[in-house]
Amino acid sequence: MNGARGAPRVYLVTDRRATLGRGLVDVVARALEGAGQDAPSVAVQLREKDLDARALLELARPLRTVTARYGARLFVNDRVDVALASGADGVHLGGGALVPSDVGQVAPGLELALSTHAVAEVIQHRDAPWLSFAVFGPVFETPSKRTYGPPVGLPALREACAAGAPVVAIGGLDGERAGACRAAGAAGVAVIRAVLSAVDPGRAMAGFFGAIEST
């Protein structure tokens, strides 16, 4: 069985093209610093799908150093080999070739997160012992998730959260929308550009915690 720790309150998904020309590792470090005492409830997903294993590992290792410094978790998108080589906490399965049972066989110590886009998918996996959390969405319109269809909306999020699995909402979230997702039952919220593209990533991260803790 994988060592599931449950959902992060904020799931920071990387996109090195959204950092306004700044280094990705530095931006993540500034965001985690801004989280302050809440940093241990942050998880970072390294999601640079265009990079090969070597280049991804070159990013994963310094990200592992930064996340460990602040007590945050690191997930690598789909690449079990990179997760193991970098000492990451887990793998995020985003609909690639791997299935959870494959990961469980080769890396039983890794946590597993799963992308879902329909309530039925959350229900299907809600009792799986390997699941740390399900990322559900897109809840709102966002350019990064258009390939997954139209936004599912808050009613669907509420239904997914009621299914019983820890759910992290993703898709077009700002502070107000993050608060609405928490009110709908989400255990956490996933963010990309709202933090990575912010002039002050630390302040943006602190703003998300302020929004979700006030609900």
N, C-alpha and C positions, 0 to 999 in steps of 0.2 A: 504494500500500500504506500502511496506517496504521502509525504509529510505535509499535508494541507494545513495552512494557517488561516485560511479564510480570506475575505475580500479586503483590499486596501480601501481607505476612505478616498484617496486620490490616486488614480492610475495615470501616470505621465507617460504617454506614448511618443516615441521619438520620431522626428522627421528632420534630418540634418539640413534640409533645404528651407526650413521654416524658421531659422534662427537669426535672420537678418545679417547673415554673413559671419556670425560669431561661431566659435567652436562649440560643437554639440556638448562635449563633456563639461565645458565651462558653464554653459547655460543650465545644464542639469544641476551642477553643483550650486549655482546661484539660486535655483528654484528650491532645492532642498534646504539650503541655508535659510531661505525665507519662510520655510515651513516651521522652523524653530523646533519646539518640543513635540510638534506633530509629525516630524520627519519619519519616525518609525512606522507611521501608518500610511506612508507613501510607498507605492511600488512603481518601478520604471520598466517599461517594455521597450526593449531594443528592437525596432521594427524598420530596418532598412533593407527592404526586400531585394533591391537591385545589387547588393553587395555579395561577393562570393564569400566562402567560409573564412578565408584568410583575412580579408578586409574587415569582415564582421567581427572576428576575434580581436583585431587590433582596436576596435571601438569598445568591445565588450570588456576587455581587461581594465582599462582606465575607468569605465563606468562602474565596474564591480568595486574598484577602490573607492570611488566617490560615494556610492550607495552604502557601502560598509561603514564609511566614516560617519554617516548620519543615521545609521541603523535602518535604512530603507532596503527593500527587496529589489532584486533585479530578475526580470524574465526576458528570455530571448525568444523572438518569434520563430516558431517551427524548428529551429536548428538545435537538436539535442546535443550534437557534437560540440557546438560553440558554447552552449550552456555549461556543459561539463568541463570543457577546457578552461573556461573563464571563472569557474566557481560560482556561477549564477545560482539563484535560488530555485528558478523554475523555467518552464517552457510555456509559451502561449501558443496554442494550436488555433490557427486561423483558417482552417479549411484546406490545408495542403494535403500531401500524400500520407502523412502520419496519422495514426489513430491512437487514442489514449492507451490501449492495451500494448501497442508497440513501445511507447515511451516507458510504460510500467515495467516492461521486460528488460530493457537495456539501461534504464536509469531510474530505479525505484525510489531514489532519494529526492528526486526533483518534484517540486510542486507543479500542478497543471492548471492553467487557465484556458478557457474555451470561448471563442467568438460564437455568438448566436444572433440570429436575425428574425426569429419567430418564437412565439410563446411555446409552441410545440417542441422546439429544440431544448428549451430550458426544462420543460416537463420530462423530456426523454432522459436527461442526464442528471436530474435533481438528486437522485439517490446514489449516484456513483461515488464510491469511496475515494476515487482519485481526484475529484473535482475540488479545487480551492475556491474558484469563483467563475461565474459566467459573465462575459461582457455582452451586453444586449443593446441592439440599436441598428441603425441610427435612430435616436429618439427625435431629433430635430434635423432640419436640412443642414448638410455640410458637404463641401466639395470632396473631401477625402473618402466619403462613404457613398457616393452616388452610384457606384457600380453595384451596390447591394439593394438598390431599389429605393422607393420613396420612404420618408421617415415613418417610423411605426407609431410615434406619438405617445403621450403620457398614459392614455388608457391601457395600451398594450404593455407598457412598462409596468404599470400597477399590477396587471394580471401576471406578468412574468415574475415579479417579486413575490406575489402571493403563492407561487408554485412551491416555494420552500428552499430553493437553492440561493446561495449568496449571489446577488446580481450587482454588477457595476454598469451604470448607464453610460452610453457613449453617443456622440453625434451632435455637433453644433452647440456645445454648452458654454454659457457664460455664467457669471455668478448667480443671477436670478434663476436661470434655467437649472443650474445645479441644485439650488435650493428646492425647486419644484420636483426634481427627480428624487431627492432625499425624502421629500414629503410623500412621494408616491411609493416609497418603500425600498428604494435602492440602498444597498449597503455602502456604495461608493460611486464616484463619478470619474470618468476618463476624460482627459484633456490632451490636446495637442497644441494647436496654434495659440490658443488663449494664454498659454504660458510660454511656449518656446518663442513666439513672435512678439512677446511683450517687451517693451523697452526695459522694464525692470522685472525679470522673471521671478525674483524672490517676492516682490510685492504682489505680483499676480497670483502666485501660489498661496500666499497668506490670505489673499482675498477670497480664494475658493474655500479655504478652511473656514473663514468667517461666514461665508454664505451657507455652507452645509451645516455648520454647528448652530446656526441661529434658527434652524427649522425644527 
